[in-house]
């Protein structure tokens, strides 16, 4: 079963690739690596939850937001390489969590994205990761992610 079929099995769908909200490109490819720019949790342009995790946003809501950020990143990646099957492995995931004072469960929030990648790609979805608490994120979103993926030759 390919990653997109697994998405359907999970009751999820790949959104349209998000358009940049400032002056940058969604992906940069160098050799076999694709760097995916920071992605927020708004699927298909629909505004999602806002606020700080540990205050207005629960850990569970933030995990869902991390998953949605990941879906947006996968959509940008697919636009770059053609098919998700072209992904050899995920190398690095960085998760930024807008955190209320005293909140320290950023790694638990990040699991919302990490677990999705492993469900979709198996061992190739396992990655190095950083989960970072920050004071603010653009548009008051609770979570933003970026990642690096290795793709096969001839993809895209």
C-alpha positions in Angstrom: 0.0 0.0 0.0 1.4 3.4 -0.9 1.4 6.5 1.4 -1.6 8.1 -0.2 -3.7 4.9 0.2 -2.6 4.8 3.8 -3.9 8.4 4.2 -7.3 7.2 3.0 -7.2 4.3 5.5 -6.6 6.8 8.3 -9.5 8.9 7.2 -7.3 11.7 6.0 -6.6 13.4 2.7 -3.7 15.3 1.2 -4.7 19.0 0.8 -3.8 21.2 -2.1 -0.2 22.4 -1.8 -0.3 25.6 0.3 0.9 28.9 -1.3 3.7 30.8 0.4 2.4 33.6 2.7 5.6 35.7 2.2 8.6 35.9 0.0 10.0 32.3 -0.1 9.4 29.1 -2.0 7.7 26.1 -0.5 10.5 23.6 -1.3 14.1 23.7 -2.3 15.7 20.6 -3.9 19.5 20.0 -3.8 20.7 16.7 -4.9 18.5 14.0 -3.4 17.3 16.2 -0.5 14.2 18.3 -0.5 13.8 21.0 2.2 10.2 21.9 2.9 9.5 25.4 4.2 7.6 26.0 7.4 4.0 24.9 7.2 1.1 25.9 9.4 -2.0 23.9 10.3 -4.5 25.4 7.8 -5.7 22.8 5.4 -6.9 23.9 2.0 -6.7 27.5 3.2 -9.3 27.0 5.9 -8.3 28.7 9.1 -7.7 26.4 12.0 -7.1 26.7 15.7 -5.1 29.6 17.0 -3.4 30.4 20.3 -0.7 29.2 22.6 -0.4 25.6 23.6 -0.9 25.2 27.4 -3.3 28.2 27.4 -6.0 28.4 24.7 -4.9 25.2 22.9 -4.7 21.8 24.5 -2.0 19.3 23.9 -4.4 17.1 21.9 -5.5 20.0 19.7 -1.8 20.9 19.2 -1.0 17.3 18.1 -3.8 17.5 15.6 -2.4 20.8 14.4 1.1 19.2 14.0 -0.5 16.5 11.9 -2.2 19.1 9.8 1.1 21.0 9.3 2.7 17.7 8.3 -0.1 17.1 5.7 0.6 20.6 4.2 4.3 19.8 4.1 3.5 16.5 2.3 1.4 18.3 -0.2 4.3 20.7 -0.9 6.7 17.8 -1.2 4.4 16.0 -3.6 4.1 19.1 -5.8 8.0 19.1 -5.9 8.6 15.4 -6.6 5.4 14.2 -8.3 4.4 11.3 -6.0 4.9 10.5 -2.4 6.3 7.1 -3.4 9.4 9.0 -4.6 10.3 9.7 -0.9 13.2 7.4 0.2 13.1 8.6 3.8 12.5 11.6 6.1 15.7 13.0 7.4 14.8 15.8 9.8 11.6 17.3 11.3 11.5 20.5 13.2 8.4 21.4 15.2 7.9 24.9 16.6 5.2 25.1 19.3 3.8 28.5 20.4 4.0 27.8 24.2 2.3 29.4 27.1 4.7 30.2 30.0 5.6 27.0 31.9 4.5 24.6 29.0 7.1 21.9 28.4 5.4 19.2 26.4 6.7 20.3 23.0 7.9 16.7 22.2 4.4 15.3 22.9 2.9 17.9 20.5 5.5 17.0 17.9 4.4 13.4 18.0 1.3 14.4 16.0 3.5 14.9 13.0 6.1 12.2 13.7 3.5 9.5 14.2 1.8 10.4 11.0 5.0 10.1 9.0 5.7 6.7 10.5 2.1 5.5 9.8 2.4 6.6 6.2 6.0 5.6 5.4 6.9 2.9 8.0 10.7 2.9 8.9 11.3 5.5 6.1 9.1 7.9 8.1 11.4 7.8 11.2 13.5 10.9 11.4 15.7 13.1 13.5 13.7 15.8 15.2 13.7 19.0 17.2 10.7 20.2 19.2 11.1 23.8 20.1 8.9 26.0 22.3 8.6 29.6 21.0 6.8 32.7 22.2 4.9 33.5 19.0 4.3 32.0 15.6 2.9 33.8 12.5 -0.9 34.4 12.4 -1.1 33.2 16.0 -0.9 29.5 14.9 0.0 27.1 17.7 2.4 24.9 15.6 4.6 25.2 12.6 6.8 22.5 11.1 9.5 22.2 8.5 11.3 19.1 7.3 13.9 17.5 5.1 13.2 14.4 2.9 15.4 12.3 0.8 14.0 11.4 -2.6 14.9 8.9 -5.3 16.7 9.7 -8.5 14.5 10.8 -11.4 11.6 12.0 -9.2 9.9 15.3 -9.9 
